Amino acid sequence: MPVNSVAENAFGTAGTICWTIQLIPQLWKTYREKDTTGLSDWMILAWSVSGAFLGTYSIVKNLNIPLILQPQLFAALTMASWAQCQYYGRGRSRNISLLLFLSGCAILGGFEVGTVYAVRPSFSRGDRSGTEGIEFFGVMSTVLITIAFVPQYLEIYQHKEVIGISSLFLMVDLLGVFSDLSLVFKSGNFDIVAAVTYSLVIVMDGSVLIAAWILNPRARHRRRQQRDESETSSPGPTFSANRNSSIMIETDTAAATIVSQSPVETATTTPPGGSSCLLEKV
């Protein structure tokens, strides 16, 4: 593809916007439902850390401005989502969750600034250590993003459906393909590490969406069957049994009343033979 700085920045800007607003639906979903069941906080935390590694890589490799801003915004928003997981999912207090968010942002920001100043001089000189060092940050970002999906897949396996994750968030995240297109039009060698990172996110998000399209209808059907079976197996009305019982009680009561109201006649008779016996007549 020919070098085109306009296309490079246009696609980079589009990718940055998509990866910036992608987490807004997720943040809103969690806030509205006050629940993070099915959303792995470990995945969100790993994404935040991967953003710091990718930020260092983007700055030192001097990618276009949108691609440099992208990991910074992504890390901040994922850290906000992680704080929500601590508040709604882990039951931590609001102040503790806010403190964790601010501390996480400060740690990741300090880490990124320190690594940029540590690696950029040697990379700019063309030293092997600098080249290998910055490649490590790019590869580490890819590894973290990939591994981060493992606990989320475990959540999906445990619940047998995809819950807690905003489908809109995943669909917007798929538009990270614009970042890949931005790299295509960049001058110089094609950045394979960055392209693999963006592409893996697309593949992983797509797999979660496919799982949702397959598993969620099955889960709804299963719950509907269980509800129908529960209604079918529930005990029927007990009117007949109670009615029979009440009739028996009333009958016994009536009989007892008749007996109690009948006069008792006592007579003494003397049968032949001289013996007397007491006769009761009811």
N, C-alpha and C positions, 0 to 999 in steps of 0.2 A: 504493500500500500504506500502511496506517496505521502510525504510529510505534509501535514496540514495543521498549523498551529490553531487555526480557528476551530476546526473540527475537534481537535484534541481538547481544547478548553471547553467547547460546547458539551461534548459527551462527558467530560470530567465534571462539569458543573451539574449536568443532569444526574450523574451517578451520585454526586455529593448530596444533592437535594433529596434523592430517593433514600439514601442511607442515613440522612438526617431525620427525615419525617417518618421513617419506617417504624421507629419505636414509639411514636406518639399514639397510634392505635393500641399498642400493647399496654402502654402506661395508662391510657384511658380505660381500657377493659379491666385492668387490675383495680383501678380506683373505683370504678362503677360497681364491680362485683364484690369488692372488699375480700377477695380470695385469690390465692395463687396456686390452688391445687392443680397438679398436672404440669406446672411450669417449673422446670429445674433451676433453682437459684445458682447451682454450680455451673450450669451452662452460661448463665448471664454473667457471672463473675469471670469465667474464663474468657468470654468475649471482651470484657473490659480490659483485661490484662493483654489480650491479643491486640487491642487497639493501641496500646502504648508501644508494643513492639513494631506494629505496622507504621505508627507515627514516626518513630525513629528512622525506620527504613525509608519512608517517603521523603523525609526532610534531607537526609544525607544523600540519597540518590537524586535529589532535586527534581522530583516529579512536578507536574503542574500544580498550581495553587489549590484548585479544588480537591485534588487527590491528597494534598497535604492536610487540608482542613478536615477531610472526611474522617480519618481515624480519630481525630481529637473529639469531634462531635459525637461520633459513635461510642467512644469510650465513656464520655460524660453521660449520655442517655442510658447506656447499659448499666452504668453504676447507679443511676436513679432507679432503674427497674430492679436492680439487686436490692436496693434499700427498701423498695416496696415489698419484696419477698421477705425481708427480715421483719418488717412491720406486720404484714397481713399473714404471712405464712409461718414465720418462726415465733410470732407473738412478742417481739421485742417492743419496747416503748417507742413513742414517736421521737423523743429526744435522742435515744440511743441510735435509732435508725438514721436520723439526720446526721448525727455525729459520724456514723459509719460511712455515709455518703460523702461527707466533706473530707474525712480522713482518706478514703479511697481515692478521691480525685487528687488530693494533695500528694499522695504517695506515687500514683501513676504519673502525675505531671512532673514531679521531681525526678523520678526514674528516667523519664523521656528526655528531659533537659540534660541530665547528667550523661546519659549514653550518647546523645548527639554530640556534645562537646568532647566526649572521650574518643569517638570513632571518626568523626568527620576530618580531623587534621590528617590522620594517616591515610584515609580514603582519598582525600584530595591530592596527596602526594603520590598516589598510585602504589602505596605499599601493599604487599600481599596481606599483611595482618589487617589492614583497613578493609580491603576487599572481602576477605573471608569473614571479618567481623560483621560487616553490614549484611552479608548474605545470611549469616546466622540469624539476625533479627528478622529478616524476611521469611526464612524457613520456619523459625519459631512461631511467628504469627500464624502461618498456615497450619502448623501442627496444633496450636492451641484452638484455633477455630474448628478444626476437624474433631479433635478429642472432645471439645465442648458438647458436641451433639450426642455423645455416648450416654451421659446421664439422662438426657432428654428422651432418647430412645428407650431407656429403661422405664421412665415414667409412662411412656406410651404403652409399653409391654405390660406394665403393672395394671394400668387402668383399662387396657384393651380398647382404648380410643384416645383421640387427641383432644385434650381439654386444657384450659388455662392459657392457650396460645391464641393470639389473634390471627385469624386467617388473612385479614387485610395486611397485617404486619408482614407475614410471610410473602404475600404477593408483591408488596412494594419492595421487599428485600430482593426479590428475583430481578428487579430492574437494575440491580448492580451490574448487569451486563453492559450498561453504558460506560462503566469504569473500564471494562475490558476493551471496548471500542476506543476509548480515549487513549489507551496504550498503543493501539494499532497505528494511530496517526502521530504518535510522538516521534520526534527526531532521535536518531541514534539507534542503538540496538533495542530490540523488543525485550521488555522486562518480563521474563518468564515467571520469576518468583511472584511478582505482584499479580500477574494474570492468573496463576494457579490459585492464589489466595481468593481472588474475586470469583473465580469459576467454582471453587469448592463450596463457597457460600451458596451459590446458585443451586448446585447439585444437592446439598444437604437440605436447604429450605424446600426444594422441590420434592424430596423424599418425604418430608414431614407432611406436606400438602397432600401428596398421593395417599399416605397413610390415613389422613383425615377423611379423604373422599371414600376410602374403602372401609375403614373401621367404624367411623361414626354412625353411618346408617345401620350397620350391623348391631352396634351397641343400642341404638334406639329401638330396633326391632326386638332385641333380647329383653330390654326393660319392659316393652309393651307385652310380650309373651308372659313374663313373670307376673306382671300386674293382672293379666287376664286369668292366669292360673290361680293366683291368690284370691281373686274374687269368686272363682268357681269352687274352690275348696273351702270357702268360708261356711260356717254352720248356718242352716236355714232357720226360718222362724219356729219358735217353740210353742206356738199357740195351742196346737192339738194336745201336746203332752200336758201343758198347764191346764187346759180345759178338762181333760180326763181326770187330772188330779183334783181339780176343784169339784167335779161331780162326785168323786169318791168321798171327798171330805164332807160335802154337803149331805150325801146319802148316809154316811156314818153318823153325822150330827143329827139328822132327822130320826134315824133309828134310835139313837140314844135318847132323843127327846120323847119319842113314843113310849119307850120303856120306862122312862122316869115318870111319865104322866099316867101310866096304867096302874089301876088300884091293885093292891096285893091282898088277897083274901087268904086267911089262915084258918084252917079247920082241923079239928082233931077227930079222927075216926077210929073206931075200934073194930078191927077186922075179926073175923071169926077166929077163935083161938084165944081171945082175951088180950092180945097185945095191942097197944095203942101206937099210932104213928102220926106224925105231924105232916099235913099236906098243905102245900102252898099252891095257890092258883093265881096265875098271872092273867 
